[in-house]
């Protein structure tokens, strides 16, 4: 009996670290928050602050995504 692609993906997802997935969701939320704040500020200092905050959140997201992909490879 062959498994569907969705079933295979589901099996892989079960092997992933749930804490890592939660951190990834939080990173996505942080990115959204930084974008929203950036779009609403007018003070140049705060604009710079949110640019750095957004970049840091994006880098964290990329790191977590790579970690998840590595975990899938070794699972």
Buried (B, 14 or more C-beta within 10 A) or exposed (E): EEEEEEEEEEEEEEEBEEEEBEBBEBBEEBBEBBBEBBEEEEEEEBEEBBEEBBEBBBEBBEEBEEBBEEBEEEE
